[in-house]
Amino acid sequence: MSLNEFIVYACPRGELAEQIEAFYQESLELCGLNAAHNYMPHCTLTGFFQDQESQISLYIQALETAYKTAQLTAIPLKINVTQMTFQSTWYGLELQAQGIPLLMIHFGQLVNSPTRLEALRLKTWLHLSLAYEFQPQHARKLKDLAQNRINPSAQVDWELRFYQRHPDHSWTCHQSWQLTS
């Protein structure tokens, strides 16, 4: 029985996403690799979880149902960037999204896979990481670059995405849904 690794993200699209991608590329060239470079720009909605590949449709169906229920009950699925934050070991965008935690709780209640070994870990701190696990001597350079390249109020659309991470660290997005207000 081979287990695969899955996760649910909210991913930005549009101008803000382009600015973040450019920041990732420039920060890699200027300061080298940090942990944020291992992922696409995203807001984590669940922790990684393991299950059999045969269960993918179960997760997609549960996300689809939770998403449609949120739409029918007019739960707002808009994600707002509230601020750019610079802590000693983490730089990123703080996010606020009233309806997303409710959608994820509903998803967690709906998805009952007999082959998943652990409970889903739903995330409560909504954020998008720009840089973390970076060398302390790069802190000032990374902060300046982020402030010069990223406008937290830039145009952005968000998508809810169900990903599979492969052993070679490549990714497959199995399904996505547009998040709107």
C-alpha positions in Angstrom: 0.0 0.0 0.0 1.7 3.1 -1.2 0.7 6.4 0.3 0.8 9.8 -1.5 1.2 13.2 0.0 -1.6 15.8 -0.5 -2.4 19.3 0.7 -5.0 22.1 0.2 -3.8 25.6 -0.7 -5.3 28.9 -1.6 -3.1 30.3 -4.4 -2.9 33.9 -5.8 -3.3 34.8 -9.4 -2.9 38.1 -11.1 -0.7 41.1 -10.4 0.2 40.2 -6.8 1.1 36.6 -7.8 3.4 38.0 -10.5 5.1 40.3 -8.0 5.6 37.4 -5.6 7.0 35.2 -8.3 9.4 38.0 -9.3 10.4 38.4 -5.7 11.1 34.7 -5.4 13.3 34.7 -8.4 15.3 37.9 -7.4 15.7 36.8 -3.8 17.0 33.4 -5.1 19.6 35.2 -7.2 20.5 37.8 -4.5 20.5 35.6 -1.4 20.3 32.0 -2.4 17.7 29.4 -1.5 15.3 29.8 1.5 12.5 27.5 2.4 9.8 29.6 0.6 11.5 28.7 -2.7 10.4 25.0 -2.3 6.7 26.0 -2.9 4.6 28.0 -5.3 3.1 31.2 -3.8 0.3 29.9 -1.5 -1.7 30.1 1.7 -1.7 26.7 3.5 -5.3 25.5 4.4 -4.4 22.0 5.6 -1.2 20.4 6.7 0.3 17.7 4.4 -1.6 14.4 4.7 -1.0 11.0 3.3 -3.5 8.7 1.6 -3.8 6.3 -1.3 -4.0 7.8 -4.8 -7.3 6.0 -5.3 -8.9 8.4 -2.7 -8.2 11.6 -4.8 -11.8 11.7 -6.1 -13.1 11.5 -2.5 -11.2 14.7 -1.5 -12.1 16.5 -4.7 -15.8 15.7 -4.2 -15.7 16.9 -0.5 -14.0 20.2 -1.5 -16.5 20.6 -4.3 -19.4 20.1 -1.9 -18.0 22.4 0.7 -17.3 25.0 -1.9 -20.8 24.8 -3.4 -22.4 24.9 0.1 -20.4 28.1 0.9 -21.7 29.7 -2.3 -25.3 28.6 -1.7 -25.2 30.0 1.9 -23.5 33.2 0.8 -20.4 32.6 3.0 -17.8 35.1 1.7 -14.8 33.3 0.2 -12.8 36.4 -0.4 -9.2 36.6 0.9 -7.8 40.0 1.9 -4.2 40.8 2.3 -4.1 42.8 5.6 -0.3 43.6 5.8 3.2 42.6 4.9 5.0 41.4 8.1 8.7 41.1 8.8 9.6 38.9 11.8 13.2 37.8 12.6 12.7 34.4 10.9 9.7 34.9 8.6 8.6 37.4 6.0 5.2 37.3 4.5 1.7 38.6 3.9 -0.9 38.3 6.6 -4.3 37.3 5.2 -7.8 37.6 6.4 -10.6 35.4 5.1 -13.8 35.1 7.1 -15.3 32.2 5.1 -12.3 30.1 4.3 -11.9 28.5 7.8 -15.7 27.6 7.7 -15.3 26.1 4.2 -12.3 24.0 5.4 -14.1 22.8 8.6 -17.0 21.7 6.3 -14.5 19.9 4.0 -12.9 18.2 7.1 -16.4 17.0 8.2 -17.2 15.7 4.7 -14.1 13.8 3.8 -13.9 10.5 5.5 -11.2 8.4 3.9 -10.8 4.8 5.3 -7.1 4.8 4.1 -5.9 8.1 5.6 -4.0 7.3 8.8 -4.1 10.7 10.5 -6.7 13.4 11.0 -6.6 16.4 8.7 -4.8 19.4 10.3 -6.8 22.5 9.3 -4.7 25.7 9.4 -6.0 28.8 11.3 -3.2 31.3 10.7 -3.7 32.4 7.1 -0.6 33.8 5.5 1.6 33.7 2.4 5.3 33.2 3.1 7.7 35.3 1.1 10.9 34.1 2.9 11.8 31.9 5.9 14.7 29.8 7.1 17.0 32.4 5.5 20.5 33.3 6.5 20.4 36.2 9.1 22.8 38.3 7.1 20.2 38.3 4.2 17.4 39.8 6.4 17.9 43.4 5.4 18.3 42.7 1.7 15.2 40.4 1.6 13.1 43.0 3.4 14.2 45.8 1.1 13.5 43.6 -1.9 10.0 42.7 -0.6 9.1 46.3 0.1 10.3 47.4 -3.4 8.8 44.6 -5.4 5.5 43.7 -3.6 2.5 45.9 -3.3 0.1 44.2 -0.8 -2.8 46.0 -2.3 -2.1 44.8 -5.9 -4.9 43.1 -7.8 -5.2 39.4 -6.9 -7.6 36.6 -7.5 -7.4 33.5 -5.3 -8.0 29.8 -6.2 -8.7 27.0 -3.8 -6.4 24.1 -5.0 -6.0 20.4 -4.2 -2.4 19.3 -4.7 -0.4 16.2 -4.7 3.3 16.4 -3.9 5.4 13.8 -5.6 8.6 12.2 -4.1 10.7 14.2 -6.6 9.1 17.4 -5.2 7.1 18.1 -8.4 3.4 18.9 -7.9 0.1 18.0 -9.5 -2.9 20.3 -9.1 -5.9 17.9 -9.3 -8.6 20.5 -9.1 -9.1 24.2 -8.5 -12.0 26.5 -7.6 -12.2 30.3 -8.0 -12.5 32.1 -4.6 -14.6 35.3 -4.8 -16.4 37.6 -2.4 
